[in-house]
Amino acid sequence: MKKTHKRAVPWLMASIIVVFGLLAASCASDGDADAALIEARGAQASAEAAAAAAAAADTRAVAADSRAAAAEAAAEEAESAAKLAQATAQEAVAAAAGNVDEIAAAQQAVRDAEEALADASRRATAAEDQAAAAQAAAAEAQAALEEVLASQAAAPPPAAPEPADTGMAMNTDEIVIAITTEPNTLDAQKVVDRASRVFTGNVFESLLVRDKDAKLTAGLATDWGNVDETTWEFTLRDGVTFHDGSPFNAASAAYSINRIIGEDFETQRGSYVNNIVGAEPAGDNKINVTTDGPNAILLLQVAQIPMVPDGAGDEIGESPVGTGPYRFVAWERGQSISAEINPDYWGDAPSIASLVLRVIPDAQTALAALQSGEVNLVLDILPEQVPLAPKAVSVAATEYSYIAFNTYKEVLSLPEVRIAMNMAIDKELIAETIYEGYARPNQAQHLSPGSLGFNPDIEAFPYDPEGAKELLVAAGYPEGFTVTLNIPIGRYPRAEEAGRIIAQQLRDIGLDVDFRLWEWNEYRSAGRIPGTEEGALDLKFGWNSNEWFDGARTRSHVTCGASSSKICDEYVTEQFEIGGTNVDQEVRAEAYRNAWARLHENPHAIYLLQQDLIYGMSSNLEWEPRLDDEYYVSEMSYS
Amino acid sequence: MSSTDNKESVLPARRRARAGEGIGVLLLRRLRDGIITLLLVVAVIFVLAHVVGDPALVFSPVDASDEEVERIARAFGLDRPFWERFGSYFADIFTGDFGESWWQNRPALAAVAEALPNTIYLTLAGIAGAALTGIVGGVFAGSRPGSLFDRGSNFFSISALSVPNFWLGLLFIVIFSVQLGWFPTSGMFGVSSIVLPALTIAVVHGGRVFQLVRSATVEEMSKPYVRVARSKGFPHRMVLWRHVLRNTGLTTATIAGWEYVRLWGGAVFAIEWVFAWPGIGTLTINAAERQDFFVLQAAVIIAGVFVIVSNLVVDLLYRVIDNRIKSS
């Protein structure tokens, strides 16, 4: 649990004063005052009383904008001149009754005044331009303020008083979870993104489920095993009913699997249905699932196939029906989704009676909602938000950042060069500074302890720029070479900042690095260009999340010809073939360990960090974040 | 007024004919311009959406194979030639078919229609606040230039329109929701939810209304007729509210209308995003992120319609006020 702290009203007022102060200072310093003074003098020089009146108004406008004392003084002078002019005009009006000449003179004065006014309005336009400049300066002040705020956040004042009571009573019968984006649909078989899973994971269940250590265990199936290499038998749990009262049985289980593998079924869970041919009931509480060959990952696939009632159609996208501990209540588009406890749940009853998901797209607003007690859990907060959250917890996610090489590019073809580039990067530094400690160097593989195929003997490459330089010389590149580092913006947290450090550290070993930032969709297109073709990215920043906890998930990045791969190592591809088709899990694990050992000698990427997921929570909410990125409310409680 | 006649005689014949035309002709002309603008908007959106990024790629998983991407492209008809898609797209829009949202699995128009009233509600509340504070403040400040009120409010309004609106929104959330607990931070739950987003709009856009109304008032106050009226001994208040206000009315109405158009032009989008307001802005940004082309297109076209309609209303209002001034 991280430190709890909130800012108080006076603190904010001070901030406002700071921003206004900076604003005023920046306005005063950009020469407006001088300009105003010169303008005011010019107006006086004309010596026309009426013109002076106009100048007074003009100068005042500039003075007010620039807040400069000098301009104000000039304005005072001009104003007195204006009074004089008014008096003259009044005199003229008063005298007009008697003298025709004087009337003419007064009319002349009025015309002069009008001209002067037109002149003044032109200068007013100029003043407006100055105001625009002041606005730009204000933007700078704003940036400065943010820095100030950030440093305040990092080092809260010891005397900060307790935050005001928000007046919103904490309801312990209910948990409100902030999600950044609304699910496409509530049909669990169609979606798998995090925002969707927060809901579907509590309402739907699968035959298998991961325990707290991410090991597969019994869900709606109580027993399972191979009948032969391509047939798996699952024994279903008795006495389970769907929220609509229909029974969970062999018919609905087989239907669920056949539905999701259907040819025309659009689903984000596509990777979980490959190689499954079909399912059929084998008795009342057993089903057989057949695959189109030995399928090593069938069990983890099945764990990602939610069970739906027999015959369910598109309507469950609007009004979902599952077997989970919570059942659907309402979906207010763009706003919230709610669920309540399922009284007929087969397992232990959860302690929190209802669940509400609120859509809050902006991360800062979500944090504010957490601080005010409107929401109880915010997924994925940023490291700098941690001090502001009532409570924060984190978990080492199965997410690995890396920079993939295009090994087909000549200068990157030698393993020594790629090892040298791995040694050039200070991963600890990036973890500690850019990610503020919420990350750690990954052990040179897209796997971590607990995942199938993790190789504990591989260590992260040491940070050794001198050694890296020597390797480059040995490889025949004493002068280095030119290479482009490609980073997508707005996709991965702080990729740009991390990328800049990496670019610099590669330059430090003598490489000439082009740093290129990409819009995400363009980046995706460019990233798919095969390594042998024109336009392929030399160095591509990526972020691999291994939610399978299995070496098989990394296949597309490292095997010959795979969609994200720009390396072709026959041995690695062979080992992944074994891992992907053998149903003996120990044989599989060995194959992946071998493959990653080889990928240490022949790196496909600069291995960077394993990232943390950080969650902001209400101070009285108790929850241990899960490794598998699931959010089961049945595991949450209030103290 | 002789000066007006002088001005008109300098205008080219075409403009002069326009200046004299009736309100019906003006309406028709504006409608024609509006429709042309709308057609351009529709075309630009389509081209942009199909040139920037590949929608099929966006919809497929990150490590999808090429076959998978192709299959998705086929499913959405993205494999057809550009001009064919463009033609059927235009035809569909004219029949009111804005396509099916990929993201929400329902007609794009339904998604937009659901968000539209929320944005109208917010923009109207916001612009009412902006007009009220801007006009009242601007007239008071402008009538006594250099006074403490003038200097104070001028400074405040410059500051307000110098900060980004989303940042001001966040500041209000932190002060009024987190610290004081007066209003909800975000969402649209009951009347209290609208206070902070509407206040943000009122402050930022009110700041601009204030600036322009103030300078219009200052200018008007220095005109000869005011001086004459004052020298005749009419009280300040009477001159201000009976003459000056009426003559600045044109400027004021135009500015308020303009600010409303600006809101629809995108200013309200960031505010909706920050306050998790389920309106067109949040919908548009989400649709853009997911490359949900049909929702994006429907939302932008509807927002475009609102900009055009608001402009039209401002024009007509301008004409009505102008006529009243002339006839009086």
Contacts between the chains, C-beta under 8 A, distances in Angstrom:
chain1	res1	chain2	res2	distance
A	6	B	178	7.4
A	7	B	174	7.5
A	7	B	179	7.7
A	8	B	179	6.6
A	9	B	175	7.0
A	9	B	179	5.0
A	9	B	180	7.2
A	12	B	171	7.5
A	12	B	174	6.3
A	12	B	175	5.6
A	12	B	179	6.8
A	16	B	171	7.6
A	19	B	159	7.8
A	19	B	163	7.3
A	20	B	159	5.7
A	23	B	159	5.8
A	23	B	162	6.5
A	24	B	155	7.9
A	53	B	222	6.8
A	54	B	222	6.9
A	57	B	145	6.2
A	57	B	218	5.7
A	57	B	219	8.0
A	57	B	222	5.8
A	60	B	145	5.4
A	60	B	146	5.3
A	61	B	145	7.9
A	61	B	215	6.9
A	61	B	218	7.3
A	64	B	150	7.1
A	64	B	151	5.5
A	64	B	154	4.5
A	64	B	155	7.0
A	65	B	154	7.3
A	65	B	158	6.2
A	67	B	155	6.6
A	75	B	146	7.2
A	79	B	146	7.0
A	86	B	227	7.0
A	89	B	227	6.2
A	89	B	231	7.5
A	90	B	231	5.3
A	93	B	228	7.2
A	93	B	231	5.5
A	110	B	224	5.2
A	113	B	224	6.9
A	114	B	224	7.3
A	117	B	219	7.4
A	117	B	222	6.4
A	117	B	223	7.8
A	121	B	219	6.8
A	124	B	215	6.7
A	131	B	158	6.7
A	134	B	158	7.2
A	134	B	162	7.2
A	135	B	158	8.0
A	135	B	161	7.5
A	135	B	162	4.7
A	138	B	159	7.4
A	138	B	162	3.7
A	138	B	163	7.0
A	139	B	162	7.4
A	139	B	164	7.8
A	142	B	163	6.2
A	142	B	164	7.1
A	142	B	167	6.8
A	163	B	178	7.3
A	163	B	179	6.5
A	164	B	179	5.2
A	164	B	180	6.0
A	164	B	181	6.3
A	165	B	181	6.7
A	166	B	177	7.7
A	166	B	178	7.1
A	166	B	181	3.6
A	167	B	181	4.0
A	167	B	182	7.9
A	168	B	181	6.3
A	181	B	286	6.2
A	181	B	289	7.8
A	182	B	286	7.3
A	184	B	103	5.3
A	184	B	104	6.5
A	184	B	105	6.6
A	185	B	104	7.8
A	185	B	105	5.6
A	266	B	75	7.3
A	268	B	61	6.5
A	270	B	61	5.9
A	270	B	64	7.2
A	270	B	68	6.8
A	271	B	61	6.5
A	271	B	63	7.7
A	314	B	105	7.6
A	317	B	105	6.3
A	333	B	104	8.0
A	333	B	111	7.7
A	333	B	114	5.8
A	333	B	278	7.0
A	334	B	114	7.3
A	334	B	115	6.5
A	334	B	118	7.9
A	334	B	278	3.0
A	334	B	282	6.7
A	334	B	283	7.1
A	335	B	187	6.0
A	335	B	188	6.3
A	335	B	189	7.8
A	335	B	276	8.0
A	335	B	278	5.3
A	336	B	187	7.4
A	358	B	186	8.0
A	358	B	187	6.3
A	358	B	276	7.4
A	359	B	276	6.1
A	359	B	278	7.6
A	360	B	186	5.5
A	360	B	187	7.4
A	360	B	276	4.4
A	361	B	273	5.5
A	361	B	276	6.0
A	361	B	282	6.2
A	361	B	285	7.3
A	361	B	286	7.3
A	362	B	166	7.9
A	362	B	170	7.9
A	362	B	186	7.9
A	362	B	273	5.7
A	362	B	274	5.0
A	362	B	276	6.9
A	364	B	170	5.3
A	364	B	173	7.9
A	364	B	274	7.6
A	365	B	170	7.0
A	365	B	173	6.2
A	365	B	185	6.0
A	365	B	186	5.0
A	365	B	274	5.6
A	365	B	275	6.9
A	365	B	276	6.1
A	368	B	170	7.4
A	368	B	173	4.6
A	368	B	174	6.0
A	368	B	177	6.0
A	368	B	178	5.1
A	368	B	185	4.7
A	368	B	186	7.7
A	369	B	177	7.8
A	369	B	185	4.3
A	369	B	186	5.9
A	371	B	178	4.5
A	372	B	177	5.0
A	372	B	178	4.8
A	372	B	181	6.3
A	372	B	184	7.9
A	372	B	185	5.5
A	374	B	177	7.9
A	374	B	184	6.2
A	374	B	185	5.8
A	374	B	186	7.8
A	519	B	52	8.0
A	519	B	53	7.9
A	521	B	52	7.0
A	521	B	53	3.3
A	521	B	54	7.1
A	521	B	57	7.2
A	521	B	58	6.0
A	521	B	291	6.9
A	522	B	52	7.7
A	522	B	53	6.6
A	524	B	53	8.0
A	524	B	54	8.0
A	524	B	57	5.6
A	524	B	58	7.5
A	524	B	62	7.7
A	525	B	53	7.2
A	525	B	54	5.8
A	525	B	57	6.2
A	528	B	57	7.6
A	528	B	66	7.7
A	556	B	63	4.3
A	557	B	63	7.8
A	563	B	63	5.4
A	563	B	64	6.8
A	563	B	65	5.3
A	563	B	66	7.1
A	564	B	62	7.9
A	564	B	63	5.4
